[in-house]
Amino acid sequence: TGGSGRERERVGVRRASRRGAERGRSNTGGKPFFHSTRRPRQAVAMSREFFCATSNVPFSSEEELHEHYRSAFHRYNLKRRVAGLGPVTKEWFDLHRDKLLSAANAKAQKEAEQVVYYDPLSRKTFNSESKYEDFTHSNKYKKLVK
């Protein structure tokens, strides 16, 4: 098979690269490819760590993480995150939990104890006695009574 010298050169280069691959050289760049004679690295015991990004707390097991998701501590940090605030630590939460609960209970108790004034003629409700009296002395109420 005849042909120009350049064609033979190209064919020769191709054959050389194939021969190099057979001799343990890589096909990319012609650098030698050595198989490692070192012992393989011992498998490092990977302790899979679970993490709550809302509360910035790591956990060692998935069960602990799910338990944390159900806790009041996680819910409090969720509310803070929605409000654009940073998370608090578990220690801070434990110290302030009683204050937080008592404030919420006081607010609910105040709402339960609040007296509502109702005027059957106008069908309006009033949150304080002074507002009710102001309304009953108004011209609008006097016209309604007539």
N, C-alpha and C positions, 0 to 999 in steps of 0.2 A: 504494500500500500504506500504509494508515493505521496507526495505532498510537499508543501513548503516546510522549511525548517521551523518556522514559527508554530505550525500546527503540531509538529513533533515535540517542540518544547512544552506546549500546553499539555499534551498527553503525558509527557514525562513528569510534569509537575503534579498532575492528578495521580499518577501511579505512585509517586513518592509520598504524597499525603496519605494515600491508602496504606502504603507500607508503614508509614510512621504510626498510624493508628493501630496497626496490628502489633507494633513493637511497644505499645504502652504509651504512645504520645497522643495528646488530645488533638482533635480536628480543629480546634480553635487556636490559632497562633503558633502551632507547632511546639509548644512547651511540653516538657515531659509530664506525664500524669502518673503520680506515684500513689500506690495503694498504701495506706497507713499501716505501719508495722507496730504502732503503739497500741496498747490495750485500749479498748473503747472506754469512754468516760463512764464512771459508775453512775447509775441513775440516781439523781438527787431526789430524795423523798420530797415530792411536791406537796406541801400542805396547802390545799386549796382554801383560800381565804375568801370569805364573803364580806361584803361591805355595804352599808347603808349610806348612800350619798346625801340623803336628807339630814341625817343626824351626825354624819362623819364618825361612825362607829364601826370597827371591824368585828367579824364574828368567825368562829372556827368551824361552825357547822350550819347547814342549811336550816335545820330545825330552830336553832337559836335566832337566825335571821327572821324566820316567819313568826316566831314568838315576839320578836322586837316590833315587827310590823303591826301587831295587835295591841301594843302597849300605849299607854297614855303619853309617855315620853316621845314616841315617834309621832303621834298625832299632834302634839304640841309643836314639834319642830316643823311638821307639815304646814300648820297654820302660820307659823313664822315665815316659812319660805314663800307662801302665797302673798304674805304682806310685804315681801321684799327684805326681810330681816334674816340675819345669819342664825345658824343653829346654836342651841345652848348645850352645855355638857350635862351628862347624867347627874353629876354631883350637884350642879346648880339647880337642876329640875327637882331633885329630891329635897333640897333645902327649901325651895320656894313653892313646892306643891301645895302645902297647907294654905299658904296665903292665896294662891290662885284659886283653890277650891272654895275657900271661905268668901272670897270676893264674888265668885259666881253664885254661891248660895245666898249671899246677902242681897245681891241684885234680884234674884228670883223671889226671895222672901219679901223684899220691898214692893215688887210688882204685885205679889199676892195680897199684901196688906193694903194696897192703895185703894182708897175709897173713890168711887165714881158717882158723880151727881147726875141725875137724869131728870129732864123736864118733859112730862108727858104731853104738854100742850104743843111744844115746838119739836118734840122728839129728838132733842139734842142731848149729848152727854158732855159733862165737864169734869176735869181732873181735880179741880180744887173748888172749895166753897166760895172763895173770893171771885173766881171767874163766873160761877153760877149767879152770884148776887149782882155782879156787874151787868150780866145779860138781863136779869129780871128788872133792872132799873133803866134799861136802855129804851129809846123811843121805839125801836123795832118790836120789842116785846110788848110794850104798852099798846101798840096798834094791833098786835095779835090778840091781846086780851079783850079788846073792845068788841 
